[in-house]
Structures are given as structure tokens and as C-alpha cells.
Amino acid sequence: GASLPPIDFEAVKAQLTAKHGARITDQDVASHVMYPAVFAEFMETREQYGDLSTVPTDVFVAGPVAGREATVGLDRGKELILKLVGKGEVDAATGTRPVFFEVNGAPRTVVVEDKKASETVVKREKAKRAEEGSVGAPMQGKVIEVKVKPGQRVQKGDKLLVLSAMKMETMIAAPVSGVVKRLVVEPNDSLSAGDLMVEIE
């Protein structure tokens, strides 16, 4: 350690807090300094799925078992009792299937990606929620018109493209000013919520 350059941990924490929010801990800072790529992947996973540290190890590693309850702690004195009830049929067009479960006895349904079925489905890159210039689809829909191209300079609020969803057209505007680094969609592309459309830097 004596041969390493000095690190301003307070400055690193401020940078991580600006990017990921106020929940950054000293342990997070140390993880980022020692393993920046691993920490970045960890934060992307946490931002997508939430804090998974409270999920029981057997459920996290092997997955839930139908009919068996699992307890997940949310906070001191607050727990959820989860129970997988069953799974629906795979949607061949999207590679997803509905999953039915109970939360404290109340029925719930979520649609999740089926890893095996989705191998034959075109998978799109997801927008990075922590990066303001990473523009994702706000909802499921189809691209009707693209109004920018790579290398084009845009101002915050400029029109990027038009989506058609639920029989309505939605204009997607630039969330920041900058240059279009990547354009990953074209007219008639079908998108799911969160799919990356444009990157601005």
C-alpha cells in the first residue's frame, strides 16, 4: 500500500453519491477503489433488482420452491413472507412468463424473463438509470420515427424519437444537452420498458 498513490476517499464518496444516491457507505467506497469494475456491476444489479442482501441464501442461489415460504427482512421489525405459487406459460414473442406468488398471504403476479426461452429472442441492451444521458424506453411500444443521428448535438428538451404505445404517440425528448454518442433503434423496432434507445454524452 505504501507504493500506491494517495486517494481522497471523501472525494470518491462524493462522486459515488452523486452518481448512485445518498446510500453510499464507507464499505462501498473501499469496494469501488479496490475493484471498480466489480463494484460498478454490483451497483447496476442493485439498481435493477434492489437490495438483495436480505434474501435468504438458498432462495438467492437456487431459487424459490413452490409452496415453501421464505422470510425477507425489510427493516428492523418489518418482514415479508413470500411463497411461490406457480408459473404461467412462456410468451414466445418476448421470452417471458408470469410468476404467481403470495406476499404475506396476498396474491401477486409479476412477469419475468425466462432464461431458457429468451435465448431465441432478440435481447436489447437496457438503459443505465444512473446515467442521465442513457435514454431508455419509458414503456413498451414501437419506434415510429427517429429524429436524430450519431454525432448530432442536441439540447435538453430536443425531440429524439417518437414511440407508439397503447394507440398513442409519445415524443421522447433529450434529458440532457450533449452529443448523440449512440443510436441503437430504428423505425419499426419493438421495445420493452427500459430498453436503451439513445446515448448522449
C-alpha positions in Angstrom: 0.0 0.0 0.0 2.9 2.4 0.6 3.7 2.4 -3.1 0.2 3.3 -4.2 -0.8 6.9 -4.9 -2.9 8.7 -2.2 -6.7 8.5 -2.5 -9.1 11.2 -1.4 -11.8 8.9 0.0 -14.1 11.8 0.7 -14.0 13.0 -2.9 -14.6 9.4 -4.1 -17.6 9.1 -1.8 -18.9 12.4 -3.1 -18.6 11.2 -6.7 -20.3 7.9 -6.0 -23.1 9.6 -4.0 -23.7 12.0 -6.9 -24.0 9.0 -9.3 -25.8 6.5 -7.1 -27.6 8.4 -4.3 -27.1 9.1 -0.6 -26.9 5.4 0.4 -23.1 5.1 -0.3 -21.2 3.7 2.7 -17.5 3.7 3.5 -17.5 0.0 2.6 -18.9 0.9 -0.9 -16.1 3.4 -1.3 -13.4 0.8 -0.4 -15.0 -1.7 -2.8 -15.0 0.9 -5.6 -11.4 1.8 -5.0 -10.1 -1.8 -5.0 -12.5 -3.4 -7.5 -14.1 -0.6 -9.7 -15.5 -2.9 -12.4 -16.9 -5.3 -9.9 -18.4 -2.5 -7.9 -20.0 -0.9 -11.0 -21.6 -4.3 -11.9 -22.8 -4.7 -8.3 -24.5 -1.2 -8.3 -26.2 -1.9 -11.7 -27.6 -5.1 -10.2 -28.8 -3.3 -7.0 -30.4 -0.5 -9.0 -32.2 -3.0 -11.2 -33.3 -5.5 -8.5 -33.0 -3.6 -5.2 -31.1 -4.7 -2.1 -30.8 -8.5 -2.4 -28.8 -8.9 0.8 -32.0 -9.6 2.7 -33.0 -12.5 0.5 -32.2 -15.9 2.1 -29.1 -17.5 0.6 -30.9 -20.7 -0.5 -33.6 -18.7 -2.3 -31.0 -16.4 -3.9 -28.8 -19.2 -5.1 -31.2 -22.0 -6.0 -34.5 -20.0 -6.5 -37.8 -20.3 -4.6 -39.6 -23.7 -4.3 -43.3 -23.7 -5.0 -45.3 -23.9 -1.8 -42.4 -23.2 0.5 -42.4 -19.9 2.4 -39.4 -17.6 2.7 -39.0 -14.7 5.0 -37.3 -11.5 3.8 -36.4 -8.7 6.2 -37.1 -5.2 5.0 -36.2 -3.3 8.2 -36.0 -3.9 11.9 -39.3 -5.4 12.9 -40.5 -5.5 9.2 -40.6 -8.7 7.3 -42.3 -10.1 4.3 -43.4 -13.7 4.0 -43.1 -14.8 0.4 -44.4 -18.0 -1.2 -44.1 -19.1 -4.8 -47.5 -20.4 -6.0 -46.8 -21.3 -9.6 -45.6 -20.2 -13.1 -47.6 -19.4 -16.3 -46.8 -20.3 -19.9 -43.9 -18.7 -21.7 -44.7 -15.9 -24.1 -42.7 -17.0 -27.2 -42.6 -13.4 -28.6 -40.9 -11.9 -25.5 -39.3 -14.9 -23.8 -41.1 -14.0 -20.6 -43.6 -15.8 -18.3 -45.9 -14.8 -15.5 -45.0 -15.9 -12.0 -47.6 -16.2 -9.3 -46.8 -15.8 -5.6 -48.1 -14.6 -2.3 -46.8 -11.7 -0.2 -48.0 -12.0 3.4 -50.8 -14.1 2.1 -51.9 -11.6 -0.6 -51.7 -12.8 -4.2 -49.2 -11.1 -6.6 -48.2 -11.7 -10.2 -45.0 -10.5 -11.9 -43.7 -11.1 -15.5 -40.1 -12.2 -15.6 -37.6 -13.2 -18.2 -37.4 -17.0 -18.8 -33.6 -17.5 -19.3 -34.0 -20.6 -21.5 -36.9 -19.3 -23.6 -35.2 -15.9 -24.1 -32.2 -17.5 -25.7 -34.1 -17.4 -29.0 -35.5 -13.9 -28.5 -33.6 -10.8 -29.6 -32.4 -9.2 -26.4 -31.9 -5.4 -26.3 -29.4 -3.5 -24.2 -31.0 -1.8 -21.2 -30.6 1.9 -20.4 -28.4 2.7 -17.3 -30.6 4.5 -14.9 -27.7 6.0 -13.1 -26.5 7.8 -16.3 -28.7 10.7 -17.3 -27.7 10.5 -20.9 -28.7 6.9 -21.2 -32.2 7.2 -22.7 -34.5 4.2 -22.2 -38.0 3.5 -23.5 -40.5 4.7 -20.8 -42.9 2.0 -21.8 -43.4 -0.9 -24.2 -44.0 0.3 -27.7 -42.8 0.6 -31.3 -40.5 3.2 -32.8 -42.4 5.3 -35.3 -39.8 8.0 -36.2 -36.2 8.8 -35.3 -35.2 12.5 -35.3 -31.5 12.4 -34.5 -28.3 10.7 -35.7 -25.0 9.8 -34.1 -22.7 12.8 -33.8 -25.6 15.3 -33.7 -25.6 17.9 -30.9 -28.8 18.2 -29.0 -30.1 20.5 -26.3 -32.1 19.4 -23.3 -35.7 19.0 -24.4 -35.0 18.4 -28.1 -37.0 15.7 -29.8 -35.1 12.4 -30.1 -37.7 10.0 -31.5 -41.4 9.0 -31.5 -42.8 5.9 -29.8 -46.3 4.4 -30.4 -47.8 2.7 -27.4 -51.4 1.9 -26.5 -52.5 3.6 -29.7 -50.9 6.8 -28.7 -47.7 8.5 -30.0 -45.2 9.7 -27.4 -42.4 12.1 -28.1 -39.1 11.2 -26.4 -37.1 14.3 -25.5 -33.4 14.6 -24.6 -33.0 14.6 -20.8 -29.6 16.5 -21.1 -27.7 18.6 -23.6 -24.8 16.9 -25.4 -23.8 14.9 -28.4 -25.6 11.7 -29.6 -23.0 9.1 -29.0 -25.1 6.1 -30.0 -28.4 5.5 -31.6 -29.5 1.8 -31.1 -33.0 1.9 -32.6 -34.6 2.4 -35.9 -38.2 2.8 -37.1 -40.5 -0.2 -36.6 -38.3 -1.6 -33.7 -40.4 -3.1 -30.9 -39.2 -2.1 -27.4 -39.8 -3.1 -23.9 -39.8 -0.6 -21.0 -36.2 0.3 -20.1 -34.6 -0.7 -23.5 -31.8 1.6 -24.5 -32.7 3.9 -27.4 -30.1 6.7 -27.4 -26.9 7.6 -25.5 -26.0 11.3 -25.1 -22.6 12.4 -23.8 
